[in-house]
Amino acid sequence: IAAENAAAAAQIPSTSVGSAPSTSASNATSANETAVESGKSWKMRNLPAFTPEREAAALTFVAAQHPELTPLLAHVKKSRPSEYEKVIRKLFVDSERLAHFREMQPQRYELELKSWQLDSRIQLLVAKLTMDRTAALEQKLRTALTERFEVRRQLLALDHDRHENRAAAIEKQLAELDEKREHVLQEQFEKALNPPTKKSTAKK
């Protein structure tokens, strides 16, 4: 139960891997409590209120993208109801943010989703390591951290390309403005001196 509780805590705070944990169940539970309390706090005022509809949406999202969390969230719901609501509120925001990317930026969506999945997996691995620090778990953590590094680099490269394309488009617009400068200024001058009348506007 202590190990399950530690894993369930993975979605509540971000914990850090410290020294090797005690082998006793009581100490393990205590270590988990400390990890929960000392973890990174959320800015709760920026999150939407907890509702059954948002809970359902968040759980559907988790079942699709990181199903390993589903039973652990159920455990947190029973043992820590207030923390569970915080988790759901955060997960709902994450699901809405990713849905926005899927709709508006499909190419970026795949990378953002992968980044979220890796963040979630890393938090879960760290929580497990506070209970049982094994070489196998440490290797899984290193692999996940490496994958997240690469995904974040790809996201940065995507931003670079997007801004580069935007800069190229602006440079083109500047060149066109410079080329038409005199014509545009003369046209604006004539419009300023001869504004369209209501009658001519109505005919149009």
C-alpha positions in Angstrom: 0.0 0.0 0.0 2.9 2.4 0.8 4.4 1.9 -2.6 1.1 2.4 -4.3 0.5 5.5 -2.3 3.9 6.9 -3.4 3.1 6.2 -7.0 -0.3 7.8 -6.7 1.4 10.9 -5.4 3.3 11.3 -8.6 0.6 13.5 -10.2 0.2 15.7 -7.1 3.6 17.3 -6.6 6.9 16.9 -8.5 9.3 15.1 -6.2 13.0 14.8 -6.2 15.1 11.7 -5.9 17.0 11.8 -2.6 19.0 9.3 -0.6 18.0 5.7 -0.6 14.7 5.2 1.3 14.2 3.1 4.5 13.0 -0.4 4.0 10.3 -0.3 6.7 6.7 0.3 5.6 6.2 3.0 8.2 9.3 5.0 7.1 8.3 4.5 3.5 4.9 6.0 4.2 6.6 8.9 6.1 8.9 9.5 3.1 5.9 9.7 0.8 4.2 12.2 3.1 7.3 14.4 3.1 7.5 14.2 -0.7 3.9 15.3 -1.0 4.3 18.2 1.4 7.6 19.4 0.1 6.7 19.0 -3.6 6.2 21.9 -6.0 3.0 23.7 -5.2 0.5 24.6 -7.9 -0.9 28.0 -8.5 -4.4 26.8 -7.7 -6.1 30.2 -8.3 -5.3 29.8 -12.0 -7.1 26.5 -12.2 -10.8 26.0 -12.9 -13.1 24.7 -10.2 -13.6 21.0 -9.7 -16.8 19.7 -11.3 -18.0 16.1 -12.1 -17.8 17.1 -15.8 -14.2 18.2 -15.6 -13.4 15.1 -13.6 -14.8 12.9 -16.3 -12.9 14.7 -19.0 -9.6 14.5 -17.0 -10.1 10.8 -16.4 -10.9 10.1 -20.0 -7.7 12.0 -21.0 -5.6 10.0 -18.5 -7.1 6.6 -19.6 -6.1 7.5 -23.2 -2.7 9.0 -22.7 -1.3 7.4 -19.5 -3.5 4.6 -18.3 -1.1 3.5 -15.6 -2.3 6.5 -13.6 -6.0 5.5 -13.6 -5.9 3.0 -10.6 -3.5 5.3 -8.8 -5.8 8.3 -9.1 -8.6 6.1 -7.8 -6.4 5.4 -4.7 -5.7 9.1 -4.2 -9.4 9.8 -4.5 -10.1 7.6 -1.5 -7.1 8.5 0.6 -6.6 12.2 -0.2 -9.9 13.7 -1.6 -8.6 17.3 -1.5 -5.4 16.4 -3.3 -7.4 14.4 -5.8 -9.4 17.4 -6.7 -6.2 19.4 -7.3 -4.9 16.7 -9.5 -8.1 16.6 -11.6 -8.2 20.3 -12.0 -4.6 20.3 -13.3 -5.2 17.3 -15.6 -8.3 19.0 -17.0 -6.2 22.1 -17.9 -3.6 19.9 -19.5 -6.2 18.1 -21.5 -7.8 21.4 -22.7 -4.4 22.8 -23.6 -3.5 19.8 -25.7 -6.9 19.8 -27.3 -6.2 23.4 -28.4 -2.9 22.3 -30.0 -4.6 19.4 -31.7 -7.1 21.8 -33.3 -4.8 24.7 -34.1 -1.3 23.3 -34.5 -1.5 19.5 -35.3 2.3 19.3 -35.9 3.0 20.8 -32.5 0.3 18.7 -30.8 2.2 15.5 -31.2 5.3 16.9 -29.5 3.3 18.6 -26.7 1.4 15.4 -26.0 4.7 13.4 -25.9 6.2 16.0 -23.6 3.2 15.6 -21.2 3.4 11.9 -21.3 7.1 12.0 -20.4 6.5 14.5 -17.6 3.9 12.2 -16.2 6.0 9.1 -16.5 9.0 10.9 -14.9 6.9 12.0 -11.9 5.7 8.4 -11.5 9.2 7.0 -11.7 10.5 9.5 -9.2 7.7 8.6 -6.8 8.5 4.9 -7.1 12.2 5.6 -6.6 11.4 7.2 -3.2 10.0 3.8 -2.2 12.4 1.4 -3.9 15.6 2.8 -5.4 16.7 0.1 -7.8 19.1 0.3 -10.8 16.3 -0.7 -13.1 14.1 2.2 -12.1 17.0 4.6 -12.2 17.7 3.5 -15.8 14.1 4.0 -16.7 14.3 7.5 -15.3 17.4 8.3 -17.2 15.8 7.1 -20.4 12.7 9.1 -19.8 14.7 12.2 -19.0 16.7 11.8 -22.2 13.5 11.4 -24.3 12.0 14.5 -22.7 15.2 16.4 -23.4 14.9 15.5 -27.1 11.2 16.3 -27.3 11.8 19.7 -25.7 14.6 20.4 -28.2 12.3 19.5 -31.1 9.7 21.9 -29.7 12.3 24.7 -29.5 13.4 23.9 -33.1 9.7 24.1 -34.2 9.4 27.5 -32.6 12.6 28.6 -34.3 11.3 27.5 -37.7 7.9 29.2 -37.1 9.5 32.5 -36.1 12.0 32.2 -39.0 9.1 31.8 -41.4 7.2 34.7 -39.8 10.3 36.9 -40.1 10.6 36.0 -43.8 7.0 36.9 -44.4 7.5 40.3 -42.6 10.6 41.0 -44.6 8.6 40.4 -47.8 5.9 42.7 -46.6 8.5 45.4 -45.8 10.0 45.0 -49.3 6.6 45.4 -50.9 5.8 48.5 -48.8 9.1 50.1 -49.8 8.4 49.3 -53.4 5.0 50.9 -53.4 5.8 53.7 -51.0 5.2 56.7 -53.3 2.1 55.2 -54.8 0.6 54.4 -51.4 1.4 57.8 -50.0 -0.2 59.5 -53.0 -3.3 57.4 -52.8 -3.6 58.2 -49.1 -3.1 61.9 -49.8 -5.9 62.0 -52.4 -8.3 60.1 -50.1 -7.5 62.5 -47.2 -8.4 65.5 -49.4 -11.3 63.8 -51.1 -13.0 61.6 -48.6 -15.9 59.5 -50.0 -19.3 61.0 -49.4 -22.3 59.2 -47.9 -24.0 59.2 -51.3 -21.1 57.6 -53.1 -20.7 55.1 -50.3 -24.4 54.2 -50.5 -24.1 53.6 -54.3 -21.3 51.1 -53.7 
